[in-house]
Amino acid sequence: MASEDELEKVPFHRVLHRPHLFLGGERELVMFTALVCAGFAVSSQTVWAALLSLAIWMLCIGFFRQMAKFDPHLSRIYLRHLKYQSYYPPRSRPARLD
């Protein structure tokens, strides 16, 4: 067996493993809420609605940043949880050996 000094060290580049975040939150969620809030502001055409949609978007950004701090892929994890939630077997299935 090779000693620790003889092992080859491979560099690990963090850039290749970073999650895709936008403004500190998940990119899809941040941009979707921006689109919805902008649509609300444009469709109502009032200053109060524009300020309200900006405030809602800022609150969502803060919430999405907290989610990304916990886990950068939390929305996908939650959707997978909802998909698997319909059935949990009471015990594991035995392995089939055919």
Number of C-alpha atoms within 10 A of each C-alpha: 4 6 6 8 7 8 8 7 8 6 6 8 8 7 7 7 8 9 14 12 17 15 12 17 24 22 15 13 16 21 16 11 17 19 13 13 20 16 14 17 19 14 11 11 11 12 11 11 17 19 12 15 21 17 13 14 20 15 12 17 22 14 13 24 20 14 17 18 12 10 13 21 16 15 16 10 12 11 11 11 11 10 10 10 9 7 7 8 6 6 6 7 7 6 6 5 4 3
